């Protein structure tokens, strides 16, 4: 493997490690900065690169992809929870001890005021 390929592999490996650090620290908004650089480095990889180096890069990229997926699921979960909280209390129907149907929660969404 020539010197240029070794430098590209080292840079890409460092970039994947930085990406992992960002994901672990929750700095997902900063990840977009790395995307162009990652694409540029990957385009520079040659098929003649050492198989062990390519395997190591593939494993790191797969690990980061799993972390990105988990971060995305977490963000969607938070967004859904915030939406539910903004929508206010939900109603549901249940049965009382005497067997009669009872609605729990507010249907109107209005606040009841008592003196």
C-alpha positions in Angstrom: 0.0 0.0 0.0 1.4 3.4 -0.9 1.9 6.4 1.4 -1.1 8.3 0.0 -3.5 5.4 0.7 -2.1 5.0 4.2 -2.7 8.7 4.9 -6.3 8.4 3.6 -7.0 5.4 5.8 -5.5 7.1 8.8 -7.5 10.3 8.2 -10.7 8.3 7.7 -10.1 6.3 10.8 -9.6 9.4 12.8 -12.7 11.0 11.4 -14.8 7.9 12.3 -13.4 8.1 15.8 -14.3 11.8 16.1 -17.8 10.9 14.8 -18.2 8.3 17.5 -17.0 10.8 20.1 -19.6 13.3 18.9 -22.4 10.7 19.0 -21.4 9.6 22.5 -21.4 13.1 23.7 -24.8 13.9 22.1 -23.3 16.5 19.7 -25.4 15.2 16.8 -25.9 18.7 15.3 -22.2 18.9 14.6 -22.1 15.6 12.6 -23.0 17.3 9.3 -19.6 19.0 9.3 -18.0 15.6 8.9 -20.1 14.3 6.0 -18.3 16.1 3.1 -14.9 15.2 4.5 -16.0 11.5 4.9 -17.3 11.3 1.4 -14.1 12.9 0.0 -11.9 10.4 1.9 -14.0 7.4 0.9 -13.7 8.4 -2.7 -9.9 8.4 -2.3 -9.8 4.8 -1.1 -8.3 2.4 -3.5 -9.3 -1.2 -3.9 -5.6 -1.9 -3.5 -5.7 -0.9 0.2 -4.9 -3.5 2.8 -7.8 -5.8 3.5 -7.3 -5.5 7.3 -7.4 -1.7 7.1 -10.6 -1.8 5.0 -12.2 -4.3 7.4 -11.3 -2.1 10.4 -12.8 1.0 8.6 -16.0 -1.0 7.7 -16.4 -2.1 11.3 -16.0 1.5 12.6 -18.5 2.8 10.0 -21.0 0.1 10.9 -20.7 0.9 14.6 -21.3 4.6 13.9 -24.2 3.8 11.7 -25.8 1.8 14.6 -25.2 4.8 16.9 -26.7 7.2 14.4 -29.7 5.1 14.0 -30.2 4.9 17.8 -29.7 8.7 18.1 -32.4 9.2 15.4 -34.8 6.9 17.2 -34.2 8.8 20.5 -34.8 12.2 18.8 -38.0 10.9 17.2 -39.2 9.5 20.6 -38.6 12.9 22.3 -40.4 14.7 19.5 -43.4 12.3 19.9 -43.4 12.8 23.6 -43.3 16.6 23.3 -46.2 16.4 20.8 -48.2 14.3 23.2 -47.6 16.7 26.1 -48.6 19.7 24.0 -51.8 17.9 22.9 -52.9 17.8 26.5 -54.4 15.1 28.6 -56.0 12.2 26.7 -59.3 10.5 27.6 -60.0 6.9 27.9 -62.9 4.7 28.8 -62.9 2.3 31.6 -65.4 0.5 33.9 -66.3 1.5 37.4 -66.7 -0.9 40.3 -70.4 -1.2 39.6 -69.8 -2.1 35.9 -70.9 1.2 34.4 -68.7 2.8 31.8 -66.7 5.8 32.9 -64.6 8.3 30.9 -61.4 9.4 32.5 -59.8 12.6 31.3 -61.1 15.8 29.7 -62.8 15.6 26.4 -63.2 19.3 25.8 -59.6 20.3 26.6 -61.0 23.2 28.7 -59.8 23.9 32.2 -62.5 23.5 34.8 -62.6 26.3 37.2 -64.1 25.9 40.7 -64.7 28.7 43.2 
